[in-house]
Amino acid sequence: MSNTIFDLERARRETPGCEQVFHFNNAGASLMPQPVINTVLSHLELEAQMGGYEAEDAAQAAVEQFYASVASLLGGRPEEIAFIENATRAWDMAFYAIPFRPGDRILTAQAEYASNYIAFLQVAQRTGAVVEAIPNDERGQLSIPALANMLDKRVKLIAMTHVPTNGGLVNPAAKVGRLARQAGVLYLLDACQSVGQMPINVAEIGCDMLSATGRKFLRGPRGTGFLYVRRDLIEQLEPPLLDLHAARWAARDRYEIRPDARRFETWERNFAAKLGLGAAVRYALDWGLGAIWARIEPLANRLRERLEQLPGVKVHDLGAVRCGIVTFTVEGRQPEALRQALRGRRINVSTSTIFSTRLDMESRRLTELVRASLHYYNSEAEVDRFCIALAELLKDG
């Protein structure tokens, strides 16, 4: 698709939910497009008609295509991709496969997501590793000079969230990757909020592992995700959990782990959802990630500009590059109350609290934000009407 002409009418026509709501909660879960819906429903019907195992056999070619599709999305190879039931477990399977020892250092970002940080703390308590947050620069993103100064032989892992859950910030993932490669340090990237809204290339970023979800900007079903692991690293990592899909029971007292990234999978999977995620990835590729990013970035900036014109509204997004997530507070109003009030007008937003990104929120003296997250199928008219609706709510008291 052309990067200069974006067919908004098609995007909205193929998104049935656009007729029902103003959906500004794409960082939570996007509205699925019709091709994804059709894929999921058709496989569920096939399972009902002929049985789950038999439906899997019948759809085997499409099931296998999932790996090639995700590899194409990331610039990787099919054998580097694993289907996981969600992004948290995908991240966990990579992180918990890394052998930590006393004194090993885990470096992470100030705006790291709670699930990841809790895992850091658990492993630190178990192993004697230490967790350290990399300072931010003057733009509020991870400081590359600070990271460079922190690197030494004790650093075992750099783990960073590419796009934090609580704002429009896009951390400098590729610059981090260059430092990680130079230092010979493992690099795990949580791309939960970035995959699907901007181009992602694992070779350019330089990450060793990457986790992502299906439900957010990829517009896939809930309960889907994937893990990328660099080919040269796969056989150095033993997953924390194994089953008869991830490994083969080779003898009474011996097992052999499979050599590709599917060692991080389990045998039982939701095949309708897996096929739906594959369809969502191909749908995104059809639009073109460059075209999607070129659509989202100015649309989100439009929302920020409109919000900043409203009395009492403060936008809190940081970073030299800002994405489709827009966070704000309103003086004298609770974010959750605003979310509920907007929902009453068929406008979907979310909230982000200190419990998701404690280090960042504490440093900015914030406890909760309203989070409006846009996608390419949202329209300029929706942005303007959103701000009108918010202004009316504030006027009504």
C-alpha positions in Angstrom: 0.0 0.0 0.0 1.2 3.5 -0.8 2.7 5.5 2.1 1.3 8.7 0.7 -2.4 7.7 0.4 -4.0 6.0 3.4 -7.4 4.4 2.7 -9.1 5.4 6.0 -12.5 4.4 4.6 -11.4 0.9 3.9 -9.7 0.6 7.3 -13.0 1.6 9.0 -15.2 -0.5 6.8 -13.2 -3.6 7.6 -13.4 -2.8 11.4 -17.0 -3.5 12.5 -16.4 -2.0 15.9 -16.0 1.5 14.4 -19.8 1.6 14.0 -20.3 1.0 17.7 -17.6 3.0 19.6 -14.9 5.5 19.5 -12.1 3.1 20.4 -9.1 5.0 21.9 -7.9 1.9 23.8 -5.7 0.2 21.3 -2.9 0.0 23.8 -5.2 -2.2 25.8 -6.8 -4.3 23.0 -7.5 -3.0 19.5 -10.7 -3.7 17.5 -10.1 -6.7 15.4 -10.5 -6.4 11.6 -13.0 -8.6 9.8 -10.4 -10.9 8.2 -9.1 -11.8 11.6 -12.6 -12.3 13.0 -13.4 -14.5 10.0 -10.3 -16.6 10.5 -10.9 -17.3 14.2 -14.6 -18.1 13.7 -14.1 -20.3 10.7 -11.5 -22.5 12.6 -13.8 -22.7 15.6 -16.6 -23.9 13.4 -14.2 -26.4 11.8 -13.3 -27.8 15.2 -17.0 -28.1 16.1 -17.7 -29.9 12.8 -14.8 -32.4 12.7 -12.9 -32.3 16.0 -10.0 -30.3 17.3 -7.2 -32.6 16.4 -8.6 -33.1 12.9 -9.2 -29.4 12.4 -5.5 -28.8 13.3 -4.5 -31.3 10.7 -6.7 -29.7 8.1 -5.3 -26.3 8.8 -1.7 -27.4 9.1 -0.4 -25.3 6.2 -2.0 -22.1 7.7 -0.7 -23.1 11.2 2.9 -23.3 9.8 2.5 -20.0 7.9 2.2 -18.2 11.2 6.0 -18.5 11.8 6.9 -17.2 8.4 4.4 -14.3 8.8 5.8 -13.2 12.2 9.4 -13.6 10.9 8.5 -11.3 8.0 7.0 -8.8 10.4 10.2 -8.7 12.5 12.9 -9.3 9.9 13.8 -12.6 11.4 13.6 -16.2 10.4 10.7 -18.7 11.0 12.9 -20.9 13.3 13.4 -17.9 15.6 9.7 -17.6 16.3 7.6 -19.2 19.0 3.8 -18.8 19.5 3.0 -18.2 23.2 -0.4 -17.6 24.8 0.5 -14.0 25.8 3.3 -11.5 25.9 4.0 -11.9 29.6 4.6 -15.6 29.2 6.6 -15.0 26.1 8.8 -12.6 28.0 9.0 -15.0 31.0 10.1 -17.9 28.9 13.0 -15.9 27.7 14.0 -14.2 30.9 13.7 -17.3 33.2 15.8 -19.3 30.7 18.8 -17.0 31.5 21.1 -18.5 34.2 21.8 -15.8 36.8 24.5 -15.9 39.5 25.3 -13.8 42.5 26.5 -10.4 41.5 25.1 -10.5 38.0 23.6 -7.2 37.0 20.3 -6.7 35.3 19.9 -3.3 33.7 16.5 -2.0 32.9 14.6 1.3 32.1 13.0 3.7 34.5 9.6 3.1 32.9 9.8 -0.7 33.0 6.6 -2.6 33.2 5.5 -4.0 36.6 5.3 -7.7 35.4 8.9 -7.5 34.2 10.2 -5.7 37.2 8.5 -8.2 39.6 10.3 -11.0 37.7 13.6 -9.1 38.1 13.1 -8.9 41.9 12.1 -12.5 42.2 15.2 -13.7 40.3 17.4 -11.3 42.3 16.1 -12.7 45.5 16.6 -16.3 44.3 20.0 -15.9 42.8 21.8 -12.9 44.3 21.7 -10.9 41.0 21.0 -7.2 41.3 18.6 -5.0 39.5 19.5 -1.5 38.4 17.5 1.1 36.6 19.2 3.2 33.9 18.7 6.9 34.4 16.7 8.9 31.8 18.0 11.7 29.7 16.6 15.2 29.5 13.8 14.0 27.1 12.6 11.4 29.6 13.8 8.4 27.6 16.5 5.9 28.6 19.9 7.7 28.6 22.3 6.1 26.2 25.4 7.8 27.8 24.2 6.6 31.2 23.8 3.1 29.9 27.3 3.1 28.4 28.8 4.2 31.7 27.0 1.4 33.6 28.2 -1.5 31.3 30.9 -3.7 32.8 31.7 -7.5 33.0 29.1 -8.1 35.6 26.2 -7.0 33.4 24.3 -10.1 32.4 21.2 -8.6 30.8 19.8 -5.4 29.5 16.0 -5.7 29.5 13.9 -2.8 28.4 10.3 -2.0 27.4 10.3 -0.4 24.0 7.1 1.7 24.5 6.1 2.0 28.2 2.5 1.4 29.1 2.0 4.8 30.6 2.8 7.2 27.9 3.8 8.0 24.3 7.5 7.5 24.9 9.5 5.4 22.4 12.7 4.3 24.0 15.9 4.3 21.7 15.9 0.5 21.2 18.4 0.4 18.4 20.9 2.6 20.2 20.6 0.2 23.2 21.2 -2.7 20.9 24.4 -1.2 19.5 25.8 -0.9 23.1 24.7 -4.4 24.0 26.4 -5.9 21.0 29.6 -4.0 21.7 29.6 -5.2 25.3 28.6 -8.8 24.5 25.5 -8.4 26.8 22.2 -10.2 26.3 19.4 -7.8 25.3 15.7 -8.6 25.9 13.2 -6.2 24.4 9.5 -6.0 25.5 7.8 -4.8 22.3 4.3 -5.4 23.6 3.2 -1.8 22.7 5.4 -1.2 19.7 4.9 -4.2 17.4 2.0 -3.4 15.1 2.2 0.4 15.3 5.7 1.0 13.9 8.3 -0.9 11.8 10.3 -3.3 13.9 13.4 -5.1 12.6 15.3 -7.3 15.1 18.5 -7.1 13.1 18.5 -3.3 13.1 17.5 -3.1 16.8 20.1 -5.7 17.7 18.0 -7.5 20.4 18.7 -11.1 21.2 15.1 -11.7 22.4 11.8 -9.9 21.8 8.3 -10.5 23.2 5.0 -9.1 21.9 1.3 -9.6 22.2 -1.4 -10.1 19.6 -4.2 -8.1 21.1 -2.8 -4.6 21.1 -1.6 -2.8 17.9 -1.4 -6.0 15.9 -5.2 -6.2 16.2 -5.2 -9.9 16.8 -7.2 -12.0 19.3 -6.7 -11.8 23.1 -4.7 -14.7 24.5 -2.0 -14.6 21.8 1.6 -13.6 21.7 5.0 -14.6 20.4 8.6 -14.7 21.2 11.6 -14.1 19.0 15.0 -15.5 20.0 18.1 -15.0 17.9 19.1 -18.2 16.1 22.7 -18.4 17.5 21.3 -18.0 21.1 18.4 -20.5 21.0 20.4 -23.6 22.0 22.2 -21.8 24.8 18.8 -21.2 26.6 17.0 -24.0 28.3 13.3 -23.0 28.9 12.1 -23.0 32.5 9.3 -25.3 31.5 9.4 -28.2 29.0 6.8 -30.6 27.7 6.6 -33.2 24.9 6.4 -30.5 22.3 9.4 -28.5 23.5 11.4 -31.6 24.0 11.5 -35.3 23.0 11.7 -38.1 25.6 14.6 -39.8 24.0 15.3 -42.6 26.6 14.1 -43.6 30.0 16.5 -41.1 31.6 17.1 -38.6 28.8 15.3 -35.9 26.9 16.4 -33.8 23.9 15.2 -30.2 23.5 14.2 -29.2 20.0 16.7 -26.9 18.3 14.4 -24.1 17.2 12.5 -21.4 19.1 9.5 -23.7 19.4 11.3 -25.1 22.5 9.6 -22.2 24.3 6.1 -23.4 23.3 3.8 -25.9 24.8 1.9 -28.7 23.0 -1.6 -27.4 23.8 -2.5 -24.2 22.1 -5.5 -22.3 21.0 -5.3 -22.9 17.3 -8.1 -20.6 16.3 -6.4 -17.8 18.1 -3.0 -18.7 16.6 -4.5 -18.6 13.1 -6.2 -15.3 14.0 -2.9 -13.8 15.1 -1.3 -15.0 11.9 -4.1 -13.3 9.9 -3.6 -10.1 12.0 0.1 -10.1 11.2 -0.5 -10.5 7.5 -3.2 -7.8 7.6 -0.7 -5.4 9.1 1.9 -6.3 6.5 -0.7 -5.7 3.8 -1.1 -2.2 5.0 2.6 -1.7 5.6 4.1 -0.9 8.9 5.6 2.3 7.5 2.2 3.4 6.3 0.7 2.5 9.7 3.3 4.5 11.6 3.0 7.5 9.3 -0.7 7.5 10.0 -0.6 7.0 13.8 2.2 9.4 14.7 0.5 12.6 13.4 -2.9 11.5 14.6 -1.6 11.1 18.2 0.1 14.5 17.9 -3.2 16.0 16.8 -4.8 14.6 20.0 -2.0 16.0 22.2 -2.4 19.5 20.6 -6.2 19.5 21.1 -6.0 18.3 24.7 -3.4 20.9 25.6 -5.9 23.6 24.6 -8.5 22.4 27.2 -8.5 24.1 30.6 -7.1 22.0 33.4 -5.8 19.2 31.1 -2.2 18.3 31.2 -0.5 15.9 28.7 2.3 13.8 30.3 4.0 12.1 27.3 7.8 12.1 27.2 10.5 11.3 24.7 12.1 12.5 21.5 9.8 10.2 19.5 6.2 9.8 20.6 3.8 7.1 19.5 0.1 6.5 19.5 -0.3 6.4 23.3 -1.5 9.7 24.7 -1.6 10.2 28.5 -3.1 13.1 30.4 -4.6 14.2 33.7 -7.4 16.7 34.4 -7.1 19.0 37.4 -9.5 18.0 40.1 -10.7 14.8 38.3 -10.0 11.2 39.0 -8.8 9.4 35.9 -10.9 6.3 36.5 -14.0 8.5 36.9 -13.2 10.2 33.6 -12.8 6.7 31.9 -16.2 5.7 33.1 -17.8 8.9 32.1 -16.4 8.7 28.6 -17.4 5.0 28.4 -21.0 6.2 29.0 -20.6 8.2 25.8 -19.3 5.1 23.9 -15.7 6.4 24.0 -13.2 3.8 25.1 -10.0 4.9 27.0 -8.0 3.3 29.7 -6.1 4.4 32.8 -2.5 3.7 33.8 -1.5 3.6 37.5 1.6 3.6 39.6 1.3 -0.1 40.0 2.2 -0.6 36.4 5.3 1.6 36.2 6.2 2.5 39.8 9.7 3.9 39.2 8.6 6.3 36.4 5.4 7.4 38.1 7.1 8.0 41.5 9.8 10.1 39.8 7.1 12.3 38.1 4.9 12.4 41.2 2.0 10.7 39.4 -0.4 8.0 40.6 -2.8 7.6 37.8 -3.3 8.8 34.2 -6.0 8.7 31.5 -4.6 6.7 28.6 -6.0 7.3 25.1 -4.3 5.2 22.4 -4.9 5.7 18.7 -4.7 3.4 15.7 -4.7 3.9 12.0 -8.5 3.3 11.7 -9.3 6.1 14.1 -10.2 9.3 12.3 -9.4 13.0 12.7 -13.1 13.6 13.3 -13.0 11.1 16.2 -10.1 13.0 17.7 -11.9 16.3 17.5 -15.2 14.8 18.9 -13.3 13.1 21.7 -11.9 16.5 22.8 -15.4 18.1 22.5 -16.9 15.3 24.6 -14.1 15.7 27.3 -14.7 19.4 27.3 -18.4 18.9 27.8 -17.8 16.5 30.7 -15.5 19.0 32.4 -18.0 21.8 31.9 -20.8 19.7 33.4 -18.7 19.2 36.5 
